[in-house]
Amino acid sequence: MYLVATAWLYVTLLMAVAEATHSQGSLLGALITFVMYGVAPLALVLYLWGTPHRWRALKKQATLDTPSETEPPSNPMTTPNTSRESPTDAVSSVGKK
C-alpha cells in the first residue's frame, strides 16, 4: 500500500518539476499541481484505506473499556459483604428513644 503511495507522490513530484521548469510554467502552478494531483487525492485514498483498521481499533477499545463479568464492581457500596467480619456501621435493632 505504501509503495503505491510513494510511487504516486514521486510521479506527481516529477510533474510539478516539469511544470516549474517549463518556459511557460510557474512555481505556483507546480505547487498547485503537486497538491491537487498528489497530496490531496493520496490523503483521501489513504484515509479510506485505513477506515477498516480504525473501526477494528475502536471496537477493540470499546471491548477493553467495558468491565467483564469476572471483575468486581467498582462501587464499594454495591459490593456484597463476603468477609466473615461484621459491618462497622451496622444498624442496631433497637430504635432511638
C-alpha positions in Angstrom: 0.0 0.0 0.0 2.7 2.5 0.9 4.8 1.5 -2.1 1.9 2.7 -4.4 1.5 5.9 -2.4 5.3 6.6 -2.6 5.3 5.9 -6.4 2.3 8.2 -6.9 4.0 11.0 -4.9 7.1 10.6 -7.0 5.2 10.8 -10.2 3.4 14.0 -9.1 6.6 15.5 -7.9 8.1 15.0 -11.4 5.0 16.5 -12.9 5.5 19.6 -10.6 9.1 19.8 -11.5 8.2 19.7 -15.2 5.7 22.4 -14.6 8.2 24.6 -12.8 11.0 24.2 -15.4 8.8 24.7 -18.4 9.2 28.0 -20.2 5.5 28.9 -19.7 5.3 27.3 -16.2 5.5 28.8 -12.8 6.3 27.8 -9.2 2.7 28.4 -8.2 1.5 26.1 -11.0 4.0 23.5 -9.8 2.8 23.8 -6.2 -0.9 23.5 -7.3 -0.1 20.6 -9.5 1.7 18.7 -6.7 -1.1 19.4 -4.1 -4.1 18.8 -6.4 -2.7 15.8 -8.2 -0.6 14.3 -5.5 -1.2 15.2 -1.9 -5.0 15.7 -1.8 -6.0 12.6 -3.7 -3.4 10.5 -1.8 -4.6 11.7 1.5 -8.2 10.8 0.7 -7.2 7.3 -0.6 -5.1 6.6 2.4 -7.9 7.8 4.7 -10.4 5.5 3.0 -8.0 2.5 3.0 -7.4 3.0 6.8 -11.1 3.0 7.7 -11.5 -0.7 8.4 -8.4 -0.6 10.7 -9.8 2.4 12.6 -13.2 0.6 13.0 -11.4 -2.5 14.4 -9.3 -0.4 16.7 -12.5 1.4 18.0 -14.3 -1.9 18.6 -11.3 -3.3 20.4 -11.0 -0.2 22.6 -14.8 -0.4 23.3 -14.4 -4.0 24.5 -11.5 -3.2 26.6 -13.3 -0.3 28.3 -16.3 -2.4 29.4 -15.9 -4.3 32.6 -16.0 -8.0 32.3 -18.2 -10.3 34.4 -15.2 -11.6 36.4 -14.1 -8.2 37.6 -15.6 -6.9 40.9 -17.8 -3.9 40.6 -16.0 -0.6 41.1 -18.6 0.9 43.5 -17.9 -0.4 47.1 -21.5 0.4 48.1 -22.8 -2.3 45.7 -20.3 -5.0 46.6 -21.7 -7.7 48.8 -20.0 -8.3 52.2 -18.3 -11.7 51.6 -15.9 -11.4 54.6 -16.7 -13.0 57.9 -16.4 -9.7 59.8 -19.5 -7.8 60.8 -20.0 -4.4 59.2 -18.8 -1.5 61.2 -21.8 0.7 60.6 -24.4 -1.8 61.4 -27.9 -0.5 62.3 -29.0 -1.6 65.8 -32.3 -3.4 66.2 -33.4 -1.0 68.9 -34.7 2.4 67.8 -33.7 5.7 69.5 -35.9 6.9 72.3 
